[in-house]
Amino acid sequence: MSCLFCRIIAGDVPSRKAYEDDTLVAFHDVNPQAPVHVLIVPRKHIATLNDLAPDDQPTVGAMVARAAALAKDLGIDARGYRTVFNCNREAGQSVFHIHLHLLGGRPMHWPPG
Ligand code: DGP
């Protein structure tokens, strides 16, 4: 299995898990860009947002809903937080298994870099 996030999901690469169910796994980013930085990842391997199939839409909806639930669990919902999907290299995607970044715990700037 060559995909890093598939290996994390399988438990072959250790991670600090924040949540898991039959569809999703969430774990803390190894290189956090904010005091809270969690990655929400579908168990299904989907390389980029450009590769979504119509029947992946419930999964993407579950990822967004889980980000909001984790923000509440982690105490950043009222202050505010950012959710980000990077798609392909120019946007900064480095792991080609879709993931939703949940970032918070500090003020965020706009536009992003
Ligand atoms: P992106 O650049 O959008 O593809 O985000 C990939 C993120 O994955 C990046 O913020 C760093 C994180 N990451 C890379 N390797 C590992 C790892 O082995 N473990 C964990 N927990 N996070 C990782």
Backbone and ligand atoms as CSV (ligand in chain L), in Angstrom:
chain,resi,resn,atom,element,x,y,z
A,1,MET,N,N,0.870,-1.192,0.000
A,1,MET,CA,C,0.000,0.000,0.000
A,1,MET,C,C,0.899,1.232,0.000
A,2,SER,N,N,0.795,2.072,-1.031
A,2,SER,CA,C,1.743,3.180,-1.142
A,2,SER,C,C,1.203,4.481,-0.563
A,3,CYS,N,N,-0.109,4.594,-0.409
A,3,CYS,CA,C,-0.674,5.868,0.057
A,3,CYS,C,C,-0.467,6.007,1.562
A,4,LEU,N,N,0.164,7.114,1.975
A,4,LEU,CA,C,0.447,7.343,3.400
A,4,LEU,C,C,-0.835,7.335,4.228
A,5,PHE,N,N,-1.866,8.022,3.766
A,5,PHE,CA,C,-3.079,8.099,4.593
A,5,PHE,C,C,-3.813,6.759,4.619
A,6,CYS,N,N,-3.742,5.961,3.558
A,6,CYS,CA,C,-4.296,4.597,3.629
A,6,CYS,C,C,-3.544,3.792,4.691
A,7,ARG,N,N,-2.244,4.010,4.804
A,7,ARG,CA,C,-1.453,3.287,5.815
A,7,ARG,C,C,-1.785,3.772,7.217
A,8,ILE,N,N,-2.035,5.048,7.384
A,8,ILE,CA,C,-2.474,5.559,8.694
A,8,ILE,C,C,-3.836,4.967,9.042
A,9,ILE,N,N,-4.757,4.958,8.089
A,9,ILE,CA,C,-6.104,4.410,8.325
A,9,ILE,C,C,-5.997,2.935,8.724
A,10,ALA,N,N,-5.122,2.214,8.066
A,10,ALA,CA,C,-4.954,0.777,8.359
A,10,ALA,C,C,-4.226,0.539,9.682
A,11,GLY,N,N,-3.624,1.594,10.251
A,11,GLY,CA,C,-2.882,1.442,11.501
A,11,GLY,C,C,-1.438,1.037,11.299
A,12,ASP,N,N,-0.981,1.003,10.047
A,12,ASP,CA,C,0.408,0.622,9.772
A,12,ASP,C,C,1.381,1.762,10.065
A,13,VAL,N,N,0.870,2.998,10.031
A,13,VAL,CA,C,1.662,4.181,10.404
A,13,VAL,C,C,0.946,4.795,11.599
A,14,PRO,N,N,1.657,5.053,12.696
A,14,PRO,CA,C,0.982,5.591,13.885
A,14,PRO,C,C,0.484,7.019,13.686
A,15,SER,N,N,-0.583,7.335,14.381
A,15,SER,CA,C,-1.106,8.701,14.364
A,15,SER,C,C,-1.867,8.923,15.660
A,16,ARG,N,N,-2.095,10.178,15.969
A,16,ARG,CA,C,-2.880,10.537,17.158
A,16,ARG,C,C,-4.317,10.768,16.686
A,17,LYS,N,N,-5.157,9.774,16.899
A,17,LYS,CA,C,-6.519,9.813,16.361
A,17,LYS,C,C,-7.398,10.752,17.197
A,18,ALA,N,N,-8.265,11.473,16.488
A,18,ALA,CA,C,-9.243,12.336,17.153
A,18,ALA,C,C,-10.649,11.773,17.019
A,19,TYR,N,N,-10.856,10.908,16.004
A,19,TYR,CA,C,-12.196,10.363,15.747
A,19,TYR,C,C,-12.056,9.258,14.704
A,20,GLU,N,N,-12.942,8.253,14.769
A,20,GLU,CA,C,-13.064,7.322,13.646
A,20,GLU,C,C,-14.429,6.663,13.647
A,21,ASP,N,N,-14.916,6.365,12.459
A,21,ASP,CA,C,-16.140,5.585,12.288
A,21,ASP,C,C,-15.985,4.759,11.017
A,22,ASP,N,N,-17.091,4.220,10.508
A,22,ASP,CA,C,-16.991,3.325,9.343
A,22,ASP,C,C,-16.579,4.056,8.066
A,23,THR,N,N,-16.770,5.374,8.059
A,23,THR,CA,C,-16.534,6.152,6.840
A,23,THR,C,C,-15.275,6.997,6.918
A,24,LEU,N,N,-14.989,7.525,8.099
A,24,LEU,CA,C,-13.956,8.563,8.270
A,24,LEU,C,C,-12.963,8.218,9.359
A,25,VAL,N,N,-11.776,8.774,9.233
A,25,VAL,CA,C,-10.798,8.787,10.321
A,25,VAL,C,C,-10.307,10.229,10.444
A,26,ALA,N,N,-10.144,10.704,11.673
A,26,ALA,CA,C,-9.562,12.041,11.902
A,26,ALA,C,C,-8.372,11.874,12.831
A,27,PHE,N,N,-7.277,12.564,12.482
A,27,PHE,CA,C,-6.067,12.471,13.307
A,27,PHE,C,C,-5.344,13.807,13.281
A,28,HIS,N,N,-4.537,14.038,14.317
A,28,HIS,CA,C,-3.807,15.302,14.438
A,28,HIS,C,C,-2.666,15.339,13.426
A,29,ASP,N,N,-2.519,16.506,12.785
A,29,ASP,CA,C,-1.465,16.709,11.788
A,29,ASP,C,C,-0.089,16.609,12.453
A,30,VAL,N,N,0.843,15.931,11.796
A,30,VAL,CA,C,2.189,15.744,12.348
A,30,VAL,C,C,2.978,17.060,12.354
A,31,ASN,N,N,2.551,18.015,11.536
A,31,ASN,CA,C,3.255,19.297,11.398
A,31,ASN,C,C,2.230,20.428,11.541
A,32,PRO,N,N,1.720,20.605,12.780
A,32,PRO,CA,C,0.562,21.489,12.942
A,32,PRO,C,C,0.862,22.941,12.597
A,33,GLN,N,N,-0.082,23.555,11.897
A,33,GLN,CA,C,0.027,24.962,11.494
A,33,GLN,C,C,-0.789,25.878,12.391
A,34,ALA,N,N,-1.378,25.324,13.439
A,34,ALA,CA,C,-2.185,26.075,14.402
A,34,ALA,C,C,-2.269,25.202,15.647
A,35,PRO,N,N,-2.677,25.794,16.794
A,35,PRO,CA,C,-2.779,24.979,18.013
A,35,PRO,C,C,-3.682,23.758,17.844
A,36,VAL,N,N,-4.756,23.900,17.060
A,36,VAL,CA,C,-5.563,22.735,16.651
A,36,VAL,C,C,-5.361,22.543,15.156
A,37,HIS,N,N,-4.897,21.373,14.748
A,37,HIS,CA,C,-4.767,21.059,13.326
A,37,HIS,C,C,-5.032,19.568,13.168
A,38,VAL,N,N,-6.254,19.284,12.750
A,38,VAL,CA,C,-6.711,17.902,12.591
A,38,VAL,C,C,-7.023,17.669,11.113
A,39,LEU,N,N,-6.737,16.469,10.648
A,39,LEU,CA,C,-7.051,16.072,9.270
A,39,LEU,C,C,-8.204,15.075,9.307
A,40,ILE,N,N,-9.239,15.323,8.521
A,40,ILE,CA,C,-10.395,14.441,8.443
A,40,ILE,C,C,-10.338,13.758,7.085
A,41,VAL,N,N,-10.290,12.430,7.111
A,41,VAL,CA,C,-9.910,11.649,5.937
A,41,VAL,C,C,-10.938,10.542,5.710
A,42,PRO,N,N,-11.411,10.357,4.482
A,42,PRO,CA,C,-12.295,9.212,4.232
A,42,PRO,C,C,-11.496,7.911,4.190
A,43,ARG,N,N,-12.113,6.839,4.650
A,43,ARG,CA,C,-11.438,5.534,4.537
A,43,ARG,C,C,-11.225,5.149,3.070
A,44,LYS,N,N,-12.150,5.564,2.215
A,44,LYS,CA,C,-12.015,5.272,0.780
A,44,LYS,C,C,-10.886,6.120,0.196
A,45,HIS,N,N,-10.031,5.510,-0.584
A,45,HIS,CA,C,-8.956,6.269,-1.237
A,45,HIS,C,C,-9.524,7.049,-2.418
A,46,ILE,N,N,-9.458,8.375,-2.298
A,46,ILE,CA,C,-9.841,9.294,-3.381
A,46,ILE,C,C,-8.666,10.251,-3.486
A,47,ALA,N,N,-8.028,10.337,-4.647
A,47,ALA,CA,C,-6.745,11.053,-4.730
A,47,ALA,C,C,-6.900,12.558,-4.541
A,48,THR,N,N,-7.845,13.157,-5.249
A,48,THR,CA,C,-8.043,14.614,-5.163
A,48,THR,C,C,-9.534,14.910,-5.260
A,49,LEU,N,N,-9.898,16.156,-4.998
A,49,LEU,CA,C,-11.310,16.540,-5.166
A,49,LEU,C,C,-11.756,16.344,-6.608
A,50,ASN,N,N,-10.814,16.424,-7.549
A,50,ASN,CA,C,-11.171,16.231,-8.962
A,50,ASN,C,C,-11.599,14.800,-9.250
A,51,ASP,N,N,-11.319,13.892,-8.336
A,51,ASP,CA,C,-11.632,12.470,-8.549
A,51,ASP,C,C,-12.909,12.039,-7.825
A,52,LEU,N,N,-13.650,12.981,-7.254
A,52,LEU,CA,C,-14.884,12.617,-6.558
A,52,LEU,C,C,-15.899,12.045,-7.544
A,53,ALA,N,N,-16.555,10.971,-7.138
A,53,ALA,CA,C,-17.666,10.407,-7.898
A,53,ALA,C,C,-18.972,10.916,-7.287
A,54,PRO,N,N,-20.062,10.882,-8.043
A,54,PRO,CA,C,-21.332,11.371,-7.477
A,54,PRO,C,C,-21.692,10.678,-6.165
A,55,ASP,N,N,-21.395,9.395,-6.042
A,55,ASP,CA,C,-21.793,8.721,-4.801
A,55,ASP,C,C,-20.816,8.970,-3.645
A,56,ASP,N,N,-19.793,9.807,-3.861
A,56,ASP,CA,C,-18.915,10.234,-2.758
A,56,ASP,C,C,-19.496,11.439,-2.007
A,57,GLN,N,N,-20.564,12.025,-2.510
A,57,GLN,CA,C,-21.061,13.264,-1.894
A,57,GLN,C,C,-21.463,13.081,-0.428
A,58,PRO,N,N,-22.118,11.975,-0.054
A,58,PRO,CA,C,-22.406,11.815,1.376
A,58,PRO,C,C,-21.139,11.760,2.234
A,59,THR,N,N,-20.084,11.182,1.693
A,59,THR,CA,C,-18.821,11.117,2.427
A,59,THR,C,C,-18.255,12.516,2.650
A,60,VAL,N,N,-18.288,13.331,1.614
A,60,VAL,CA,C,-17.770,14.700,1.755
A,60,VAL,C,C,-18.633,15.488,2.741
A,61,GLY,N,N,-19.938,15.285,2.683
A,61,GLY,CA,C,-20.813,15.941,3.658
A,61,GLY,C,C,-20.490,15.503,5.076
A,62,ALA,N,N,-20.212,14.216,5.239
A,62,ALA,CA,C,-19.863,13.705,6.575
A,62,ALA,C,C,-18.539,14.295,7.055
A,63,MET,N,N,-17.602,14.520,6.126
A,63,MET,CA,C,-16.319,15.130,6.509
A,63,MET,C,C,-16.539,16.549,7.040
A,64,VAL,N,N,-17.369,17.309,6.362
A,64,VAL,CA,C,-17.610,18.695,6.789
A,64,VAL,C,C,-18.345,18.715,8.133
A,65,ALA,N,N,-19.345,17.857,8.261
A,65,ALA,CA,C,-20.082,17.795,9.535
A,65,ALA,C,C,-19.166,17.347,10.670
A,66,ARG,N,N,-18.265,16.442,10.386
A,66,ARG,CA,C,-17.333,15.974,11.420
A,66,ARG,C,C,-16.367,17.089,11.819
A,67,ALA,N,N,-15.949,17.907,10.854
A,67,ALA,CA,C,-15.081,19.041,11.207
A,67,ALA,C,C,-15.782,19.941,12.216
A,68,ALA,N,N,-17.062,20.219,11.987
A,68,ALA,CA,C,-17.807,21.081,12.920
A,68,ALA,C,C,-17.932,20.399,14.288
A,69,ALA,N,N,-18.180,19.097,14.282
A,69,ALA,CA,C,-18.312,18.376,15.558
A,69,ALA,C,C,-16.982,18.356,16.311
A,70,LEU,N,N,-15.895,18.148,15.601
A,70,LEU,CA,C,-14.576,18.140,16.249
A,70,LEU,C,C,-14.209,19.533,16.755
A,71,ALA,N,N,-14.570,20.562,15.997
A,71,ALA,CA,C,-14.303,21.930,16.453
A,71,ALA,C,C,-14.988,22.161,17.800
A,72,LYS,N,N,-16.205,21.645,17.918
A,72,LYS,CA,C,-16.913,21.789,19.196
A,72,LYS,C,C,-16.202,20.983,20.276
A,73,ASP,N,N,-15.873,19.717,19.958
A,73,ASP,CA,C,-15.200,18.857,20.946
A,73,ASP,C,C,-13.893,19.486,21.435
A,74,LEU,N,N,-13.186,20.156,20.521
A,74,LEU,CA,C,-11.863,20.686,20.832
A,74,LEU,C,C,-11.916,22.129,21.330
A,75,GLY,N,N,-13.135,22.664,21.459
A,75,GLY,CA,C,-13.323,23.951,22.117
A,75,GLY,C,C,-12.986,25.163,21.276
A,76,ILE,N,N,-13.047,25.031,19.939
A,76,ILE,CA,C,-12.725,26.174,19.082
A,76,ILE,C,C,-13.926,26.636,18.272
A,77,ASP,N,N,-15.094,26.047,18.502
A,77,ASP,CA,C,-16.251,26.360,17.653
A,77,ASP,C,C,-16.696,27.815,17.813
A,78,ALA,N,N,-16.718,28.317,19.023
A,78,ALA,CA,C,-17.228,29.681,19.230
A,78,ALA,C,C,-16.221,30.724,18.760
A,79,ARG,N,N,-14.927,30.488,18.991
A,79,ARG,CA,C,-13.893,31.441,18.568
A,79,ARG,C,C,-13.812,31.517,17.056
A,80,GLY,N,N,-13.893,30.351,16.431
A,80,GLY,CA,C,-13.790,30.266,14.984
A,80,GLY,C,C,-12.685,29.328,14.567
A,81,TYR,N,N,-12.818,28.835,13.365
A,81,TYR,CA,C,-11.854,27.862,12.833
A,81,TYR,C,C,-11.929,27.889,11.325
A,82,ARG,N,N,-10.960,27.275,10.707
A,82,ARG,CA,C,-10.920,27.225,9.241
A,82,ARG,C,C,-10.894,25.781,8.784
A,83,THR,N,N,-11.604,25.489,7.695
A,83,THR,CA,C,-11.550,24.171,7.070
A,83,THR,C,C,-11.030,24.367,5.648
A,84,VAL,N,N,-10.124,23.493,5.237
A,84,VAL,CA,C,-9.443,23.659,3.939
A,84,VAL,C,C,-9.270,22.303,3.269
A,85,PHE,N,N,-9.656,22.239,1.996
A,85,PHE,CA,C,-9.239,21.153,1.106
A,85,PHE,C,C,-8.222,21.747,0.145
A,86,ASN,N,N,-7.018,21.253,0.108
A,86,ASN,CA,C,-6.072,21.633,-0.930
A,86,ASN,C,C,-6.222,20.646,-2.083
A,87,CYS,N,N,-6.325,21.169,-3.301
A,87,CYS,CA,C,-6.476,20.284,-4.469
A,87,CYS,C,C,-5.322,20.508,-5.436
A,88,ASN,N,N,-4.502,19.494,-5.570
A,88,ASN,CA,C,-3.371,19.469,-6.505
A,88,ASN,C,C,-2.242,20.414,-6.059
A,89,ARG,N,N,-1.144,20.365,-6.780
A,89,ARG,CA,C,0.123,20.898,-6.260
A,89,ARG,C,C,0.112,22.406,-6.076
A,90,GLU,N,N,-0.506,23.141,-6.984
A,90,GLU,CA,C,-0.436,24.595,-6.863
A,90,GLU,C,C,-1.175,25.090,-5.619
A,91,ALA,N,N,-2.124,24.304,-5.136
A,91,ALA,CA,C,-2.835,24.652,-3.899
A,91,ALA,C,C,-2.117,24.120,-2.666
A,92,GLY,N,N,-1.051,23.341,-2.881
A,92,GLY,CA,C,-0.277,22.844,-1.739
A,92,GLY,C,C,-0.605,21.436,-1.324
A,93,GLN,N,N,-1.377,20.692,-2.150
A,93,GLN,CA,C,-1.672,19.307,-1.775
A,93,GLN,C,C,-0.392,18.488,-1.891
A,94,SER,N,N,-0.041,17.812,-0.800
A,94,SER,CA,C,1.180,16.997,-0.784
A,94,SER,C,C,0.876,15.525,-0.557
A,95,VAL,N,N,-0.294,15.212,-0.024
A,95,VAL,CA,C,-0.701,13.816,0.165
A,95,VAL,C,C,-1.945,13.606,-0.700
A,96,PHE,N,N,-1.849,12.657,-1.630
A,96,PHE,CA,C,-2.887,12.511,-2.644
A,96,PHE,C,C,-3.924,11.478,-2.230
A,97,HIS,N,N,-4.574,11.800,-1.111
A,97,HIS,CA,C,-5.737,11.099,-0.556
A,97,HIS,C,C,-6.514,12.230,0.105
A,98,ILE,N,N,-7.708,12.529,-0.371
A,98,ILE,CA,C,-8.352,13.775,0.079
A,98,ILE,C,C,-8.439,13.845,1.601
A,99,HIS,N,N,-8.316,15.064,2.093
A,99,HIS,CA,C,-8.377,15.308,3.536
A,99,HIS,C,C,-8.833,16.731,3.747
A,100,LEU,N,N,-9.631,16.897,4.783
A,100,LEU,CA,C,-10.110,18.219,5.168
A,100,LEU,C,C,-9.302,18.666,6.374
A,101,HIS,N,N,-8.578,19.782,6.218
A,101,HIS,CA,C,-7.842,20.355,7.346
A,101,HIS,C,C,-8.834,21.103,8.244
A,102,LEU,N,N,-8.748,20.882,9.537
A,102,LEU,CA,C,-9.467,21.675,10.538
A,102,LEU,C,C,-8.394,22.408,11.350
A,103,LEU,N,N,-8.409,23.740,11.248
A,103,LEU,CA,C,-7.380,24.572,11.891
A,103,LEU,C,C,-8.047,25.584,12.807
A,104,GLY,N,N,-7.485,25.766,13.997
A,104,GLY,CA,C,-8.033,26.776,14.900
A,104,GLY,C,C,-7.155,26.957,16.118
A,105,GLY,N,N,-7.619,27.868,16.982
A,105,GLY,CA,C,-6.877,28.148,18.208
A,105,GLY,C,C,-5.963,29.348,18.079
A,106,ARG,N,N,-6.021,30.030,16.942
A,106,ARG,CA,C,-5.284,31.291,16.754
A,106,ARG,C,C,-6.034,32.087,15.687
A,107,PRO,N,N,-5.802,33.418,15.638
A,107,PRO,CA,C,-6.444,34.195,14.572
A,107,PRO,C,C,-5.938,33.751,13.207
A,108,MET,N,N,-6.834,33.724,12.235
A,108,MET,CA,C,-6.495,33.326,10.865
A,108,MET,C,C,-6.483,34.578,9.977
A,109,HIS,N,N,-5.668,34.547,8.954
A,109,HIS,CA,C,-5.555,35.690,8.046
A,109,HIS,C,C,-6.216,35.365,6.708
A,110,TRP,N,N,-6.614,36.413,6.018
A,110,TRP,CA,C,-7.216,36.254,4.689
A,110,TRP,C,C,-6.715,37.369,3.799
A,111,PRO,N,N,-6.307,37.136,2.575
A,111,PRO,CA,C,-6.343,35.843,1.891
A,111,PRO,C,C,-5.245,34.911,2.389
A,112,PRO,N,N,-5.447,33.602,2.230
A,112,PRO,CA,C,-4.406,32.645,2.638
A,112,PRO,C,C,-3.222,32.761,1.684
A,113,GLY,N,N,-2.090,32.303,2.138
A,113,GLY,CA,C,-0.877,32.394,1.320
A,113,GLY,C,C,-0.846,31.417,0.180
L,1,DGP,P1,P,-1.695,18.751,2.199
L,1,DGP,O1,O,-0.453,19.559,2.083
L,1,DGP,O2,O,-2.982,19.581,2.075
L,1,DGP,O3,O,-1.686,17.551,1.283
L,1,DGP,O4,O,-1.735,18.222,3.693
L,1,DGP,C1,C,-1.044,17.084,4.091
L,1,DGP,C2,C,-0.869,17.182,5.573
L,1,DGP,O5,O,-0.510,15.899,6.056
L,1,DGP,C3,C,0.222,18.136,6.020
L,1,DGP,O6,O,-0.351,19.201,6.775
L,1,DGP,C4,C,1.154,17.290,6.882
L,1,DGP,C5,C,0.349,16.063,7.159
L,1,DGP,N1,N,1.129,14.835,7.252
L,1,DGP,C6,C,2.067,14.399,6.372
L,1,DGP,N2,N,2.566,13.226,6.765
L,1,DGP,C7,C,1.930,12.910,7.922
L,1,DGP,C8,C,2.026,11.803,8.821
L,1,DGP,O7,O,2.788,10.853,8.633
L,1,DGP,N3,N,1.233,11.832,9.926
L,1,DGP,C9,C,0.359,12.870,10.177
L,1,DGP,N4,N,-0.373,12.792,11.282
L,1,DGP,N5,N,0.242,13.933,9.339
L,1,DGP,C10,C,1.015,13.942,8.238
